[in-house]
Amino acid sequence: MAAIWDSIHNFENKFDRYAERFALRHPYLAVFVMFIGVPLFILIAVVVSTMLIAVPMAWVFGWL
C-alpha cells in the first residue's frame, strides 16, 4: 500500500513541476488554459456523464 501512495505522490510532484514550468514559459497560454480550457473540459465531462445516464433511461421509458 505504501508503494502505491509513493507512486501517486511521485506522479503528482512530477506533474506539478511540469505544469509550473509550462506556466512560467507560456504565461498567456497558461492563463487561457486555466480560465477557459479547464472549465470547458469540466463542462464537457458533466454533459457526457449526464448523457450516459439520461439517454438509456429515456430509451427504456420510451421517451426517445
Residue, then its C-alpha position, 0 to 999 in steps of 0.5 A: m500500500a505504501a508503494i502505491w501512495d509513493s507512486i501517486h505522490n511521485f506522479e503528482n510532484k512530477f506533474d506539478r513541476y511540469a505544469e509550473r514550468f509550462a506556466l512560467r514559459h507560456p504565461y498567456l497560454a497558461v492563463f487561457v488554459m486555466f480560465i477557459g480550457v479547464p472549465l470547458f473540459i469540466l463542462i464537457a465531462v458533466v454533459v457526457s456523464t449526464m448523457l450516459i445516464a439520461v439517454p438509456m433511461a429515456w430509451v427504456f421509458g420510451w421517451l426517445 
